[in-house]
Amino acid sequence: MNNHQGYVNKDYLENASLVFKEIKKSSYEKMSIASGDRVLDVGCGPGIDVAGLAKQVSQNGLAVGIDHDSEMIAEAKTLAGSLGVSENVEFHVHDVAALPFDNNYFNSCRSERVFMHLTDPLTTLKEMYRVTKPKGHIVVTDSDWSSLSIDGHTVDTEMKLFQFHRDEVMASGYTGRSLFRLFREAGISDIQINIFPLFTTNLGAFSNLVRLQVIEERASAANAISKDELASWREQLQQAADDDCFFCSMNIISVSGIKPG
Ligand SMILES: C[S@@+](CC[C@H](N)C(=O)[O-])C[C@H]1O[C@@H](n2cnc3c(N)ncnc32)[C@H](O)[C@@H]1O
């Protein structure tokens, strides 16, 4: 089992994929996939998108997934088998700081909610650029954690908790809003930006999606918030849920572009 910061498991990602369904669909469209294409999903997790991409490239194409977590890749192979797309998928256990593919190998590449876990996201974006063919599309989607907003009275605690999350829990907690700059720095052209607002009024769903307990416990252990602050924060969230008035929103940012030809 991997123990790196930000680790999530297959069940978490399957649940999240329902929330992110439209965002995923939009990212496939931005890749402009044609039958027979070779496409890459960087940080593929349990292969939900590789299976989706496999259907789009059809039987004469190839959808490739790469992730450094061997358990995720095992799940991805099982999923591809159960969906009958094993013949046109391929998986690699590898760090995405260096992609084990030749230059100009893929027609298009994508990555979703991975850059926030990378210590050097620009290196990975440049690798995606390198392995994409000229005129090929590159799409990266990430959460804009700075846009997370929760209704309530303990605003100071909210600010401290999620600043701790961006600075200490995530390897790169500001990548969502940095994607445009990273695309510029990588030399990608025809950049387009799409922002997807998410909201929930369900405290349980929110807690699961952001892994709230992990953030709270780590912030408390690091003395970023006091025990009293944590207790009244939790009490307030529970009160809001009991009163059926919990509300939280956040933006997901997706940036796409083309490798110049
Ligand atoms: C939040 S999950 C997203 C998975 C998938 N993209 C999705 O949308 O379902 C992040 C994934 O990135 C992978 N990951 C994080 N850092 C990595 C690295 N340096 N090299 C390869 N994979 C990495 C994790 O193992 C995990 O599967």
The ligand as a MOL file (V3000), in Angstrom:
LIG
                    3D

  0  0  0     0  0            999 V3000
M  V30 BEGIN CTAB
M  V30 COUNTS 27 29 0 0 0
M  V30 BEGIN ATOM
M  V30 1 C -7.0590 11.5410 -6.7370 0
M  V30 2 S -6.3650 10.1430 -7.6270 0 CHG=1
M  V30 3 C -7.0540 10.4210 -9.2670 0
M  V30 4 C -7.1080 9.1590 -10.0970 0
M  V30 5 C -7.7750 9.3100 -11.4730 0
M  V30 6 N -7.1190 10.3090 -12.2800 0
M  V30 7 C -9.2470 9.6260 -11.3650 0
M  V30 8 O -9.6820 10.7180 -11.7380 0
M  V30 9 O -9.9990 8.7520 -10.8900 0 CHG=-1
M  V30 10 C -4.6530 10.5310 -7.8310 0
M  V30 11 C -3.8510 9.4030 -8.4640 0
M  V30 12 O -2.5490 9.8900 -8.7890 0
M  V30 13 C -1.6080 8.8810 -8.4990 0
M  V30 14 N -0.3000 9.5240 -8.2920 0
M  V30 15 C 0.0130 10.4860 -7.3790 0
M  V30 16 N 1.2910 10.8420 -7.5020 0
M  V30 17 C 1.8230 10.0940 -8.5160 0
M  V30 18 C 3.1170 10.0240 -9.1180 0
M  V30 19 N 4.1140 10.7910 -8.6970 0
M  V30 20 N 3.2970 9.1520 -10.1320 0
M  V30 21 C 2.2660 8.3630 -10.5510 0
M  V30 22 N 1.0220 8.3940 -10.0400 0
M  V30 23 C 0.7920 9.2600 -9.0200 0
M  V30 24 C -2.1610 8.1980 -7.2460 0
M  V30 25 O -1.6070 6.9090 -7.0700 0
M  V30 26 C -3.6550 8.1840 -7.5480 0
M  V30 27 O -4.0480 7.0160 -8.2190 0
M  V30 END ATOM
M  V30 BEGIN BOND
M  V30 1 1 1 2
M  V30 2 1 2 3
M  V30 3 1 2 10
M  V30 4 1 3 4
M  V30 5 1 4 5
M  V30 6 1 5 6
M  V30 7 1 5 7
M  V30 8 2 7 8
M  V30 9 1 7 9
M  V30 10 1 10 11
M  V30 11 1 11 12
M  V30 12 1 11 26
M  V30 13 1 12 13
M  V30 14 1 13 14
M  V30 15 1 13 24
M  V30 16 1 14 15
M  V30 17 1 14 23
M  V30 18 2 15 16
M  V30 19 1 16 17
M  V30 20 1 17 18
M  V30 21 2 17 23
M  V30 22 1 18 19
M  V30 23 2 18 20
M  V30 24 1 20 21
M  V30 25 2 21 22
M  V30 26 1 22 23
M  V30 27 1 24 25
M  V30 28 1 24 26
M  V30 29 1 26 27
M  V30 END BOND
M  V30 END CTAB
M  END
